[in-house]
Each structure stands twice: as C-alpha cells, then as structure tokens.
Amino acid sequence: MEQYRLVVTMDNGDVHELVADQRDVAKWEMSEFDKPTAGPRTQSRFLAWNVMRRKGLTKSQFDKWNDECANVDHKADEEADPTKKGQSSED
C-alpha cells in the first residue's frame, strides 16, 4: 500500500505523526498544486495538510495552515510506531 509517514511540527509546538495514503495522493493529483513547478516540499506539506483535514485536526485552508506549519519531515518505515495516535490511515 502506498503510504507516506509524516511528522508535522506546528508553530505552536504541536507535533503530529501522520500517514498519508492514496486518498491524499489523489487529492494532490487533482489539486492546483500538482504542476511541474511544485517541488517535493510543497507536495509533503499538501499531503500533511490534507491528512490533518481528513482527520479533523485542522479546518484551515492550505495557505493559512502553511503559514502556521513550521516543518514537515518524512519518517522512515522502520521508525514508525503504528501504536501511536494519529498514524492510522483507517480514519
């Protein structure tokens, strides 16, 4: 299964460990951001934002959320702990 494990750090110090899956990638592909000039950081941030919206962790539009997001990192599969809250892609 196609999944991307992401660690999001917001300006207020909140940290979210997320799993983006095909639903999130499909949203990316249908978005205005999926164009040749968009870089990997834009895709990572969009995927993280979309997971957070899907899970009810934010109601912000992308631009506002992007301004409040300090960092998005990828987490290697071997580091992932599926028992941690926020990692399930079942929601």
PDB file of N, CA, C and O in Angstrom:
ATOM      1  N   MET A   1       0.844  -1.181   0.000  1.00  0.00           N
ATOM      2  CA  MET A   1       0.000   0.000   0.000  1.00  0.00           C
ATOM      3  C   MET A   1       0.884   1.238   0.000  1.00  0.00           C
ATOM      4  O   MET A   1       1.859   1.318   0.748  1.00  0.00           O
ATOM      5  N   GLU A   2       0.542   2.183  -0.831  1.00  0.00           N
ATOM      6  CA  GLU A   2       1.285   3.437  -0.920  1.00  0.00           C
ATOM      7  C   GLU A   2       0.984   4.302   0.301  1.00  0.00           C
ATOM      8  O   GLU A   2      -0.153   4.723   0.510  1.00  0.00           O
ATOM      9  N   GLN A   3       2.014   4.561   1.105  1.00  0.00           N
ATOM     10  CA  GLN A   3       1.860   5.385   2.294  1.00  0.00           C
ATOM     11  C   GLN A   3       3.096   6.239   2.500  1.00  0.00           C
ATOM     12  O   GLN A   3       4.212   5.843   2.166  1.00  0.00           O
ATOM     13  N   TYR A   4       2.874   7.413   3.055  1.00  0.00           N
ATOM     14  CA  TYR A   4       3.956   8.320   3.406  1.00  0.00           C
ATOM     15  C   TYR A   4       3.791   8.683   4.872  1.00  0.00           C
ATOM     16  O   TYR A   4       2.759   9.220   5.274  1.00  0.00           O
ATOM     17  N   ARG A   5       4.804   8.390   5.664  1.00  0.00           N
ATOM     18  CA  ARG A   5       4.758   8.708   7.093  1.00  0.00           C
ATOM     19  C   ARG A   5       5.370  10.097   7.271  1.00  0.00           C
ATOM     20  O   ARG A   5       6.497  10.359   6.851  1.00  0.00           O
ATOM     21  N   LEU A   6       4.602  10.967   7.900  1.00  0.00           N
ATOM     22  CA  LEU A   6       4.986  12.365   8.039  1.00  0.00           C
ATOM     23  C   LEU A   6       4.951  12.788   9.499  1.00  0.00           C
ATOM     24  O   LEU A   6       4.089  12.356  10.265  1.00  0.00           O
ATOM     25  N   VAL A   7       5.897  13.635   9.872  1.00  0.00           N
ATOM     26  CA  VAL A   7       5.903  14.256  11.194  1.00  0.00           C
ATOM     27  C   VAL A   7       5.766  15.756  10.967  1.00  0.00           C
ATOM     28  O   VAL A   7       6.614  16.383  10.331  1.00  0.00           O
ATOM     29  N   VAL A   8       4.684  16.321  11.497  1.00  0.00           N
ATOM     30  CA  VAL A   8       4.363  17.735  11.300  1.00  0.00           C
ATOM     31  C   VAL A   8       4.581  18.476  12.604  1.00  0.00           C
ATOM     32  O   VAL A   8       4.081  18.065  13.652  1.00  0.00           O
ATOM     33  N   THR A   9       5.330  19.570  12.540  1.00  0.00           N
ATOM     34  CA  THR A   9       5.538  20.434  13.698  1.00  0.00           C
ATOM     35  C   THR A   9       4.917  21.787  13.391  1.00  0.00           C
ATOM     36  O   THR A   9       5.294  22.454  12.428  1.00  0.00           O
ATOM     37  N   MET A  10       3.964  22.181  14.222  1.00  0.00           N
ATOM     38  CA  MET A  10       3.286  23.462  14.047  1.00  0.00           C
ATOM     39  C   MET A  10       4.011  24.541  14.849  1.00  0.00           C
ATOM     40  O   MET A  10       4.768  24.235  15.770  1.00  0.00           O
ATOM     41  N   ASP A  11       3.774  25.804  14.495  1.00  0.00           N
ATOM     42  CA  ASP A  11       4.400  26.926  15.200  1.00  0.00           C
ATOM     43  C   ASP A  11       4.097  26.922  16.693  1.00  0.00           C
ATOM     44  O   ASP A  11       4.925  27.360  17.490  1.00  0.00           O
ATOM     45  N   ASN A  12       2.917  26.431  17.083  1.00  0.00           N
ATOM     46  CA  ASN A  12       2.538  26.445  18.496  1.00  0.00           C
ATOM     47  C   ASN A  12       3.159  25.289  19.282  1.00  0.00           C
ATOM     48  O   ASN A  12       2.888  25.137  20.473  1.00  0.00           O
ATOM     49  N   GLY A  13       4.001  24.464  18.618  1.00  0.00           N
ATOM     50  CA  GLY A  13       4.684  23.368  19.281  1.00  0.00           C
ATOM     51  C   GLY A  13       3.996  22.018  19.143  1.00  0.00           C
ATOM     52  O   GLY A  13       4.579  20.991  19.490  1.00  0.00           O
ATOM     53  N   ASP A  14       2.768  22.002  18.643  1.00  0.00           N
ATOM     54  CA  ASP A  14       2.082  20.723  18.436  1.00  0.00           C
ATOM     55  C   ASP A  14       2.830  19.892  17.400  1.00  0.00           C
ATOM     56  O   ASP A  14       3.276  20.406  16.375  1.00  0.00           O
ATOM     57  N   VAL A  15       2.957  18.597  17.686  1.00  0.00           N
ATOM     58  CA  VAL A  15       3.605  17.669  16.757  1.00  0.00           C
ATOM     59  C   VAL A  15       2.599  16.577  16.430  1.00  0.00           C
ATOM     60  O   VAL A  15       1.974  16.006  17.325  1.00  0.00           O
ATOM     61  N   HIS A  16       2.446  16.289  15.135  1.00  0.00           N
ATOM     62  CA  HIS A  16       1.508  15.272  14.666  1.00  0.00           C
ATOM     63  C   HIS A  16       2.263  14.251  13.826  1.00  0.00           C
ATOM     64  O   HIS A  16       2.965  14.614  12.882  1.00  0.00           O
ATOM     65  N   GLU A  17       2.121  12.975  14.169  1.00  0.00           N
ATOM     66  CA  GLU A  17       2.659  11.901  13.339  1.00  0.00           C
ATOM     67  C   GLU A  17       1.502  11.364  12.507  1.00  0.00           C
ATOM     68  O   GLU A  17       0.494  10.910  13.047  1.00  0.00           O
ATOM     69  N   LEU A  18       1.658  11.418  11.192  1.00  0.00           N
ATOM     70  CA  LEU A  18       0.564  11.125  10.272  1.00  0.00           C
ATOM     71  C   LEU A  18       0.973  10.091   9.235  1.00  0.00           C
ATOM     72  O   LEU A  18       2.159   9.861   9.000  1.00  0.00           O
ATOM     73  N   VAL A  19      -0.019   9.479   8.625  1.00  0.00           N
ATOM     74  CA  VAL A  19       0.199   8.596   7.488  1.00  0.00           C
ATOM     75  C   VAL A  19      -0.672   9.091   6.347  1.00  0.00           C
ATOM     76  O   VAL A  19      -1.900   9.087   6.439  1.00  0.00           O
ATOM     77  N   ALA A  20      -0.022   9.519   5.267  1.00  0.00           N
ATOM     78  CA  ALA A  20      -0.742   9.903   4.053  1.00  0.00           C
ATOM     79  C   ALA A  20      -0.855   8.656   3.180  1.00  0.00           C
ATOM     80  O   ALA A  20       0.106   7.900   3.038  1.00  0.00           O
ATOM     81  N   ASP A  21      -2.023   8.447   2.604  1.00  0.00           N
ATOM     82  CA  ASP A  21      -2.227   7.272   1.762  1.00  0.00           C
ATOM     83  C   ASP A  21      -2.743   7.692   0.385  1.00  0.00           C
ATOM     84  O   ASP A  21      -2.671   8.866   0.020  1.00  0.00           O
ATOM     85  N   GLN A  22      -3.254   6.739  -0.364  1.00  0.00           N
ATOM     86  CA  GLN A  22      -3.687   7.024  -1.737  1.00  0.00           C
ATOM     87  C   GLN A  22      -4.758   8.094  -1.804  1.00  0.00           C
ATOM     88  O   GLN A  22      -4.811   8.843  -2.780  1.00  0.00           O
ATOM     89  N   ARG A  23      -5.619   8.189  -0.789  1.00  0.00           N
ATOM     90  CA  ARG A  23      -6.641   9.247  -0.784  1.00  0.00           C
ATOM     91  C   ARG A  23      -5.987  10.617  -0.838  1.00  0.00           C
ATOM     92  O   ARG A  23      -6.443  11.507  -1.556  1.00  0.00           O
ATOM     93  N   ASP A  24      -4.919  10.778  -0.076  1.00  0.00           N
ATOM     94  CA  ASP A  24      -4.239  12.064  -0.005  1.00  0.00           C
ATOM     95  C   ASP A  24      -3.455  12.353  -1.276  1.00  0.00           C
ATOM     96  O   ASP A  24      -3.421  13.491  -1.744  1.00  0.00           O
ATOM     97  N   VAL A  25      -2.821  11.317  -1.836  1.00  0.00           N
ATOM     98  CA  VAL A  25      -2.088  11.485  -3.100  1.00  0.00           C
ATOM     99  C   VAL A  25      -3.059  11.841  -4.220  1.00  0.00           C
ATOM    100  O   VAL A  25      -2.746  12.684  -5.060  1.00  0.00           O
ATOM    101  N   ALA A  26      -4.231  11.212  -4.245  1.00  0.00           N
ATOM    102  CA  ALA A  26      -5.230  11.522  -5.271  1.00  0.00           C
ATOM    103  C   ALA A  26      -5.673  12.988  -5.167  1.00  0.00           C
ATOM    104  O   ALA A  26      -5.835  13.662  -6.184  1.00  0.00           O
ATOM    105  N   LYS A  27      -5.868  13.476  -3.935  1.00  0.00           N
ATOM    106  CA  LYS A  27      -6.227  14.895  -3.748  1.00  0.00           C
ATOM    107  C   LYS A  27      -5.127  15.792  -4.294  1.00  0.00           C
ATOM    108  O   LYS A  27      -5.403  16.803  -4.940  1.00  0.00           O
ATOM    109  N   TRP A  28      -3.862  15.413  -4.027  1.00  0.00           N
ATOM    110  CA  TRP A  28      -2.721  16.174  -4.558  1.00  0.00           C
ATOM    111  C   TRP A  28      -2.783  16.225  -6.079  1.00  0.00           C
ATOM    112  O   TRP A  28      -2.628  17.289  -6.679  1.00  0.00           O
ATOM    113  N   GLU A  29      -3.011  15.072  -6.695  1.00  0.00           N
ATOM    114  CA  GLU A  29      -3.034  14.999  -8.162  1.00  0.00           C
ATOM    115  C   GLU A  29      -4.167  15.819  -8.764  1.00  0.00           C
ATOM    116  O   GLU A  29      -4.063  16.277  -9.902  1.00  0.00           O
ATOM    117  N   MET A  30      -5.242  16.007  -8.016  1.00  0.00           N
ATOM    118  CA  MET A  30      -6.375  16.799  -8.504  1.00  0.00           C
ATOM    119  C   MET A  30      -6.263  18.272  -8.122  1.00  0.00           C
ATOM    120  O   MET A  30      -7.086  19.084  -8.545  1.00  0.00           O
ATOM    121  N   SER A  31      -5.262  18.620  -7.333  1.00  0.00           N
ATOM    122  CA  SER A  31      -5.157  19.985  -6.815  1.00  0.00           C
ATOM    123  C   SER A  31      -4.466  20.920  -7.794  1.00  0.00           C
ATOM    124  O   SER A  31      -3.862  20.501  -8.782  1.00  0.00           O
ATOM    125  N   GLU A  32      -4.580  22.190  -7.482  1.00  0.00           N
ATOM    126  CA  GLU A  32      -3.902  23.220  -8.268  1.00  0.00           C
ATOM    127  C   GLU A  32      -2.390  23.189  -8.058  1.00  0.00           C
ATOM    128  O   GLU A  32      -1.645  23.806  -8.820  1.00  0.00           O
ATOM    129  N   PHE A  33      -1.933  22.473  -7.028  1.00  0.00           N
ATOM    130  CA  PHE A  33      -0.510  22.434  -6.703  1.00  0.00           C
ATOM    131  C   PHE A  33       0.263  21.408  -7.524  1.00  0.00           C
ATOM    132  O   PHE A  33       1.487  21.496  -7.621  1.00  0.00           O
ATOM    133  N   ASP A  34      -0.432  20.434  -8.120  1.00  0.00           N
ATOM    134  CA  ASP A  34       0.245  19.369  -8.865  1.00  0.00           C
ATOM    135  C   ASP A  34       0.604  19.877 -10.258  1.00  0.00           C
ATOM    136  O   ASP A  34      -0.127  19.668 -11.226  1.00  0.00           O
ATOM    137  N   LYS A  35       1.734  20.541 -10.328  1.00  0.00           N
ATOM    138  CA  LYS A  35       2.242  21.043 -11.599  1.00  0.00           C
ATOM    139  C   LYS A  35       3.763  20.950 -11.592  1.00  0.00           C
ATOM    140  O   LYS A  35       4.369  20.823 -10.528  1.00  0.00           O
ATOM    141  N   PRO A  36       4.375  21.011 -12.745  1.00  0.00           N
ATOM    142  CA  PRO A  36       5.832  20.802 -12.826  1.00  0.00           C
ATOM    143  C   PRO A  36       6.664  21.727 -11.937  1.00  0.00           C
ATOM    144  O   PRO A  36       7.772  21.366 -11.542  1.00  0.00           O
ATOM    145  N   THR A  37       6.150  22.897 -11.624  1.00  0.00           N
ATOM    146  CA  THR A  37       6.934  23.839 -10.819  1.00  0.00           C
ATOM    147  C   THR A  37       6.839  23.557  -9.322  1.00  0.00           C
ATOM    148  O   THR A  37       7.610  24.118  -8.544  1.00  0.00           O
ATOM    149  N   ALA A  38       5.913  22.702  -8.906  1.00  0.00           N
ATOM    150  CA  ALA A  38       5.782  22.377  -7.478  1.00  0.00           C
ATOM    151  C   ALA A  38       6.895  21.415  -7.070  1.00  0.00           C
ATOM    152  O   ALA A  38       7.145  20.411  -7.737  1.00  0.00           O
ATOM    153  N   GLY A  39       7.545  21.738  -5.979  1.00  0.00           N
ATOM    154  CA  GLY A  39       8.643  20.900  -5.509  1.00  0.00           C
ATOM    155  C   GLY A  39       8.193  19.884  -4.486  1.00  0.00           C
ATOM    156  O   GLY A  39       7.024  19.856  -4.101  1.00  0.00           O
ATOM    157  N   PRO A  40       9.126  19.041  -4.040  1.00  0.00           N
ATOM    158  CA  PRO A  40       8.792  17.995  -3.074  1.00  0.00           C
ATOM    159  C   PRO A  40       8.321  18.549  -1.726  1.00  0.00           C
ATOM    160  O   PRO A  40       7.520  17.905  -1.049  1.00  0.00           O
ATOM    161  N   ARG A  41       8.799  19.720  -1.330  1.00  0.00           N
ATOM    162  CA  ARG A  41       8.342  20.315  -0.069  1.00  0.00           C
ATOM    163  C   ARG A  41       6.868  20.691  -0.157  1.00  0.00           C
ATOM    164  O   ARG A  41       6.107  20.491   0.790  1.00  0.00           O
ATOM    165  N   THR A  42       6.475  21.238  -1.303  1.00  0.00           N
ATOM    166  CA  THR A  42       5.072  21.597  -1.493  1.00  0.00           C
ATOM    167  C   THR A  42       4.198  20.354  -1.424  1.00  0.00           C
ATOM    168  O   THR A  42       3.134  20.379  -0.805  1.00  0.00           O
ATOM    169  N   GLN A  43       4.634  19.272  -2.051  1.00  0.00           N
ATOM    170  CA  GLN A  43       3.852  18.040  -2.014  1.00  0.00           C
ATOM    171  C   GLN A  43       3.770  17.497  -0.582  1.00  0.00           C
ATOM    172  O   GLN A  43       2.687  17.110  -0.143  1.00  0.00           O
ATOM    173  N   SER A  44       4.863  17.461   0.139  1.00  0.00           N
ATOM    174  CA  SER A  44       4.855  16.968   1.518  1.00  0.00           C
ATOM    175  C   SER A  44       3.922  17.789   2.393  1.00  0.00           C
ATOM    176  O   SER A  44       3.159  17.240   3.187  1.00  0.00           O
ATOM    177  N   ARG A  45       3.988  19.103   2.244  1.00  0.00           N
ATOM    178  CA  ARG A  45       3.148  19.981   3.053  1.00  0.00           C
ATOM    179  C   ARG A  45       1.681  19.805   2.676  1.00  0.00           C
ATOM    180  O   ARG A  45       0.818  19.793   3.554  1.00  0.00           O
ATOM    181  N   PHE A  46       1.389  19.670   1.388  1.00  0.00           N
ATOM    182  CA  PHE A  46      -0.004  19.460   0.962  1.00  0.00           C
ATOM    183  C   PHE A  46      -0.527  18.137   1.522  1.00  0.00           C
ATOM    184  O   PHE A  46      -1.640  18.083   2.045  1.00  0.00           O
ATOM    185  N   LEU A  47       0.265  17.073   1.415  1.00  0.00           N
ATOM    186  CA  LEU A  47      -0.172  15.778   1.931  1.00  0.00           C
ATOM    187  C   LEU A  47      -0.440  15.857   3.433  1.00  0.00           C
ATOM    188  O   LEU A  47      -1.453  15.343   3.908  1.00  0.00           O
ATOM    189  N   ALA A  48       0.457  16.495   4.183  1.00  0.00           N
ATOM    190  CA  ALA A  48       0.277  16.628   5.633  1.00  0.00           C
ATOM    191  C   ALA A  48      -0.993  17.415   5.934  1.00  0.00           C
ATOM    192  O   ALA A  48      -1.777  17.013   6.794  1.00  0.00           O
ATOM    193  N   TRP A  49      -1.204  18.517   5.248  1.00  0.00           N
ATOM    194  CA  TRP A  49      -2.407  19.334   5.452  1.00  0.00           C
ATOM    195  C   TRP A  49      -3.660  18.526   5.140  1.00  0.00           C
ATOM    196  O   TRP A  49      -4.641  18.581   5.881  1.00  0.00           O
ATOM    197  N   ASN A  50      -3.625  17.778   4.045  1.00  0.00           N
ATOM    198  CA  ASN A  50      -4.811  17.020   3.663  1.00  0.00           C
ATOM    199  C   ASN A  50      -5.131  15.930   4.688  1.00  0.00           C
ATOM    200  O   ASN A  50      -6.299  15.709   5.008  1.00  0.00           O
ATOM    201  N   VAL A  51      -4.106  15.248   5.206  1.00  0.00           N
ATOM    202  CA  VAL A  51      -4.343  14.242   6.246  1.00  0.00           C
ATOM    203  C   VAL A  51      -4.947  14.909   7.485  1.00  0.00           C
ATOM    204  O   VAL A  51      -5.900  14.393   8.070  1.00  0.00           O
ATOM    205  N   MET A  52      -4.394  16.050   7.881  1.00  0.00           N
ATOM    206  CA  MET A  52      -4.902  16.737   9.061  1.00  0.00           C
ATOM    207  C   MET A  52      -6.344  17.181   8.867  1.00  0.00           C
ATOM    208  O   MET A  52      -7.139  17.113   9.804  1.00  0.00           O
ATOM    209  N   ARG A  53      -6.692  17.633   7.672  1.00  0.00           N
ATOM    210  CA  ARG A  53      -8.096  17.998   7.394  1.00  0.00           C
ATOM    211  C   ARG A  53      -8.982  16.761   7.433  1.00  0.00           C
ATOM    212  O   ARG A  53     -10.063  16.788   8.022  1.00  0.00           O
ATOM    213  N   ARG A  54      -8.533  15.686   6.812  1.00  0.00           N
ATOM    214  CA  ARG A  54      -9.315  14.454   6.762  1.00  0.00           C
ATOM    215  C   ARG A  54      -9.570  13.906   8.163  1.00  0.00           C
ATOM    216  O   ARG A  54     -10.638  13.353   8.426  1.00  0.00           O
ATOM    217  N   LYS A  55      -8.609  14.054   9.052  1.00  0.00           N
ATOM    218  CA  LYS A  55      -8.720  13.542  10.411  1.00  0.00           C
ATOM    219  C   LYS A  55      -9.365  14.549  11.372  1.00  0.00           C
ATOM    220  O   LYS A  55      -9.540  14.247  12.552  1.00  0.00           O
ATOM    221  N   GLY A  56      -9.716  15.736  10.880  1.00  0.00           N
ATOM    222  CA  GLY A  56     -10.339  16.740  11.735  1.00  0.00           C
ATOM    223  C   GLY A  56      -9.366  17.470  12.642  1.00  0.00           C
ATOM    224  O   GLY A  56      -9.778  18.058  13.642  1.00  0.00           O
ATOM    225  N   LEU A  57      -8.074  17.442  12.308  1.00  0.00           N
ATOM    226  CA  LEU A  57      -7.065  18.113  13.124  1.00  0.00           C
ATOM    227  C   LEU A  57      -6.879  19.579  12.751  1.00  0.00           C
ATOM    228  O   LEU A  57      -6.261  20.334  13.501  1.00  0.00           O
ATOM    229  N   THR A  58      -7.408  19.990  11.599  1.00  0.00           N
ATOM    230  CA  THR A  58      -7.400  21.390  11.195  1.00  0.00           C
ATOM    231  C   THR A  58      -8.610  21.644  10.308  1.00  0.00           C
ATOM    232  O   THR A  58      -9.092  20.760   9.599  1.00  0.00           O
ATOM    233  N   LYS A  59      -9.078  22.876  10.373  1.00  0.00           N
ATOM    234  CA  LYS A  59     -10.150  23.316   9.474  1.00  0.00           C
ATOM    235  C   LYS A  59      -9.637  24.425   8.563  1.00  0.00           C
ATOM    236  O   LYS A  59     -10.375  24.945   7.726  1.00  0.00           O
ATOM    237  N   SER A  60      -8.368  24.779   8.732  1.00  0.00           N
ATOM    238  CA  SER A  60      -7.761  25.872   7.976  1.00  0.00           C
ATOM    239  C   SER A  60      -7.611  25.528   6.503  1.00  0.00           C
ATOM    240  O   SER A  60      -7.408  24.371   6.137  1.00  0.00           O
ATOM    241  N   GLN A  61      -7.715  26.547   5.672  1.00  0.00           N
ATOM    242  CA  GLN A  61      -7.374  26.404   4.265  1.00  0.00           C
ATOM    243  C   GLN A  61      -5.851  26.260   4.176  1.00  0.00           C
ATOM    244  O   GLN A  61      -5.128  26.603   5.111  1.00  0.00           O
ATOM    245  N   PHE A  62      -5.380  25.748   3.037  1.00  0.00           N
ATOM    246  CA  PHE A  62      -3.955  25.428   2.917  1.00  0.00           C
ATOM    247  C   PHE A  62      -3.050  26.623   3.225  1.00  0.00           C
ATOM    248  O   PHE A  62      -2.099  26.482   3.993  1.00  0.00           O
ATOM    249  N   ASP A  63      -3.324  27.790   2.647  1.00  0.00           N
ATOM    250  CA  ASP A  63      -2.418  28.929   2.841  1.00  0.00           C
ATOM    251  C   ASP A  63      -2.271  29.311   4.314  1.00  0.00           C
ATOM    252  O   ASP A  63      -1.162  29.585   4.772  1.00  0.00           O
ATOM    253  N   LYS A  64      -3.371  29.332   5.053  1.00  0.00           N
ATOM    254  CA  LYS A  64      -3.307  29.670   6.479  1.00  0.00           C
ATOM    255  C   LYS A  64      -2.555  28.584   7.238  1.00  0.00           C
ATOM    256  O   LYS A  64      -1.686  28.887   8.056  1.00  0.00           O
ATOM    257  N   TRP A  65      -2.884  27.315   6.972  1.00  0.00           N
ATOM    258  CA  TRP A  65      -2.201  26.203   7.639  1.00  0.00           C
ATOM    259  C   TRP A  65      -0.705  26.241   7.326  1.00  0.00           C
ATOM    260  O   TRP A  65       0.118  26.051   8.222  1.00  0.00           O
ATOM    261  N   ASN A  66      -0.351  26.483   6.077  1.00  0.00           N
ATOM    262  CA  ASN A  66       1.045  26.536   5.653  1.00  0.00           C
ATOM    263  C   ASN A  66       1.816  27.604   6.421  1.00  0.00           C
ATOM    264  O   ASN A  66       2.977  27.399   6.774  1.00  0.00           O
ATOM    265  N   ASP A  67       1.174  28.744   6.681  1.00  0.00           N
ATOM    266  CA  ASP A  67       1.810  29.809   7.458  1.00  0.00           C
ATOM    267  C   ASP A  67       2.034  29.400   8.910  1.00  0.00           C
ATOM    268  O   ASP A  67       2.947  29.910   9.561  1.00  0.00           O
ATOM    269  N   GLU A  68       1.209  28.483   9.427  1.00  0.00           N
ATOM    270  CA  GLU A  68       1.292  28.057  10.828  1.00  0.00           C
ATOM    271  C   GLU A  68       2.108  26.771  11.014  1.00  0.00           C
ATOM    272  O   GLU A  68       2.347  26.346  12.145  1.00  0.00           O
ATOM    273  N   CYS A  69       2.531  26.160   9.915  1.00  0.00           N
ATOM    274  CA  CYS A  69       3.282  24.909   9.972  1.00  0.00           C
ATOM    275  C   CYS A  69       4.776  25.209   9.876  1.00  0.00           C
ATOM    276  O   CYS A  69       5.251  25.772   8.890  1.00  0.00           O
ATOM    277  N   ALA A  70       5.504  24.822  10.921  1.00  0.00           N
ATOM    278  CA  ALA A  70       6.940  25.088  10.943  1.00  0.00           C
ATOM    279  C   ALA A  70       7.719  24.097  10.092  1.00  0.00           C
ATOM    280  O   ALA A  70       8.679  24.474   9.420  1.00  0.00           O
ATOM    281  N   ASN A  71       7.305  22.810  10.116  1.00  0.00           N
ATOM    282  CA  ASN A  71       8.107  21.802   9.438  1.00  0.00           C
ATOM    283  C   ASN A  71       7.299  20.540   9.164  1.00  0.00           C
ATOM    284  O   ASN A  71       6.412  20.172   9.935  1.00  0.00           O
ATOM    285  N   VAL A  72       7.621  19.883   8.051  1.00  0.00           N
ATOM    286  CA  VAL A  72       7.086  18.563   7.727  1.00  0.00           C
ATOM    287  C   VAL A  72       8.272  17.680   7.367  1.00  0.00           C
ATOM    288  O   VAL A  72       9.012  17.973   6.429  1.00  0.00           O
ATOM    289  N   ASP A  73       8.446  16.604   8.113  1.00  0.00           N
ATOM    290  CA  ASP A  73       9.518  15.646   7.843  1.00  0.00           C
ATOM    291  C   ASP A  73       8.914  14.307   7.465  1.00  0.00           C
ATOM    292  O   ASP A  73       7.802  13.974   7.873  1.00  0.00           O
ATOM    293  N   HIS A  74       9.661  13.545   6.681  1.00  0.00           N
ATOM    294  CA  HIS A  74       9.277  12.168   6.369  1.00  0.00           C
ATOM    295  C   HIS A  74       9.899  11.269   7.420  1.00  0.00           C
ATOM    296  O   HIS A  74      11.036  11.480   7.840  1.00  0.00           O
ATOM    297  N   LYS A  75       9.149  10.270   7.839  1.00  0.00           N
ATOM    298  CA  LYS A  75       9.631   9.309   8.830  1.00  0.00           C
ATOM    299  C   LYS A  75       9.818   7.977   8.128  1.00  0.00           C
ATOM    300  O   LYS A  75       8.911   7.491   7.453  1.00  0.00           O
ATOM    301  N   ALA A  76      10.993   7.389   8.288  1.00  0.00           N
ATOM    302  CA  ALA A  76      11.277   6.104   7.654  1.00  0.00           C
ATOM    303  C   ALA A  76      10.362   5.032   8.224  1.00  0.00           C
ATOM    304  O   ALA A  76       9.996   5.084   9.398  1.00  0.00           O
ATOM    305  N   ASP A  77       9.989   4.058   7.395  1.00  0.00           N
ATOM    306  CA  ASP A  77       9.082   2.995   7.813  1.00  0.00           C
ATOM    307  C   ASP A  77       9.554   2.266   9.055  1.00  0.00           C
ATOM    308  O   ASP A  77       8.743   1.945   9.924  1.00  0.00           O
ATOM    309  N   GLU A  78      10.841   1.998   9.159  1.00  0.00           N
ATOM    310  CA  GLU A  78      11.339   1.249  10.307  1.00  0.00           C
ATOM    311  C   GLU A  78      11.242   2.059  11.597  1.00  0.00           C
ATOM    312  O   GLU A  78      11.274   1.488  12.687  1.00  0.00           O
ATOM    313  N   GLU A  79      11.122   3.393  11.485  1.00  0.00           N
ATOM    314  CA  GLU A  79      10.974   4.238  12.662  1.00  0.00           C
ATOM    315  C   GLU A  79       9.520   4.335  13.108  1.00  0.00           C
ATOM    316  O   GLU A  79       9.249   4.683  14.257  1.00  0.00           O
ATOM    317  N   ALA A  80       8.602   4.039  12.230  1.00  0.00           N
ATOM    318  CA  ALA A  80       7.194   4.263  12.513  1.00  0.00           C
ATOM    319  C   ALA A  80       6.691   3.319  13.596  1.00  0.00           C
ATOM    320  O   ALA A  80       7.022   2.134  13.621  1.00  0.00           O
ATOM    321  N   ASP A  81       5.887   3.874  14.483  1.00  0.00           N
ATOM    322  CA  ASP A  81       5.261   3.087  15.534  1.00  0.00           C
ATOM    323  C   ASP A  81       3.759   3.144  15.320  1.00  0.00           C
ATOM    324  O   ASP A  81       3.134   4.151  15.653  1.00  0.00           O
ATOM    325  N   PRO A  82       3.162   2.093  14.775  1.00  0.00           N
ATOM    326  CA  PRO A  82       1.734   2.127  14.436  1.00  0.00           C
ATOM    327  C   PRO A  82       0.822   2.224  15.649  1.00  0.00           C
ATOM    328  O   PRO A  82      -0.386   2.398  15.490  1.00  0.00           O
ATOM    329  N   THR A  83       1.370   2.115  16.862  1.00  0.00           N
ATOM    330  CA  THR A  83       0.542   2.225  18.061  1.00  0.00           C
ATOM    331  C   THR A  83       0.352   3.667  18.490  1.00  0.00           C
ATOM    332  O   THR A  83      -0.473   3.948  19.359  1.00  0.00           O
ATOM    333  N   LYS A  84       1.101   4.585  17.896  1.00  0.00           N
ATOM    334  CA  LYS A  84       0.986   5.988  18.276  1.00  0.00           C
ATOM    335  C   LYS A  84      -0.255   6.602  17.649  1.00  0.00           C
ATOM    336  O   LYS A  84      -0.605   6.308  16.506  1.00  0.00           O
ATOM    337  N   LYS A  85      -0.913   7.462  18.419  1.00  0.00           N
ATOM    338  CA  LYS A  85      -2.110   8.147  17.940  1.00  0.00           C
ATOM    339  C   LYS A  85      -1.782   9.004  16.732  1.00  0.00           C
ATOM    340  O   LYS A  85      -0.734   9.647  16.688  1.00  0.00           O
ATOM    341  N   GLY A  86      -2.677   9.015  15.750  1.00  0.00           N
ATOM    342  CA  GLY A  86      -2.510   9.852  14.576  1.00  0.00           C
ATOM    343  C   GLY A  86      -1.864   9.143  13.414  1.00  0.00           C
ATOM    344  O   GLY A  86      -1.815   9.709  12.322  1.00  0.00           O
ATOM    345  N   GLN A  87      -1.356   7.919  13.588  1.00  0.00           N
ATOM    346  CA  GLN A  87      -0.698   7.241  12.494  1.00  0.00           C
ATOM    347  C   GLN A  87      -1.627   6.374  11.686  1.00  0.00           C
ATOM    348  O   GLN A  87      -1.277   5.985  10.572  1.00  0.00           O
ATOM    349  N   SER A  88      -2.783   6.059  12.192  1.00  0.00           N
ATOM    350  CA  SER A  88      -3.680   5.173  11.480  1.00  0.00           C
ATOM    351  C   SER A  88      -4.240   5.854  10.249  1.00  0.00           C
ATOM    352  O   SER A  88      -4.659   7.011  10.303  1.00  0.00           O
ATOM    353  N   SER A  89      -4.246   5.141   9.151  1.00  0.00           N
ATOM    354  CA  SER A  89      -4.838   5.684   7.924  1.00  0.00           C
ATOM    355  C   SER A  89      -6.244   5.167   7.754  1.00  0.00           C
ATOM    356  O   SER A  89      -6.840   5.323   6.688  1.00  0.00           O
ATOM    357  N   GLU A  90      -6.789   4.547   8.800  1.00  0.00           N
ATOM    358  CA  GLU A  90      -8.120   3.957   8.728  1.00  0.00           C
ATOM    359  C   GLU A  90      -9.221   4.996   8.848  1.00  0.00           C
ATOM    360  O   GLU A  90     -10.369   4.696   8.521  1.00  0.00           O
ATOM    361  N   ASP A  91      -8.918   6.212   9.306  1.00  0.00           N
ATOM    362  CA  ASP A  91      -9.954   7.246   9.510  1.00  0.00           C
ATOM    363  C   ASP A  91     -10.487   7.754   8.199  1.00  0.00           C
ATOM    364  O   ASP A  91     -11.360   8.622   8.183  1.00  0.00           O
TER     365      ASP A  91
END
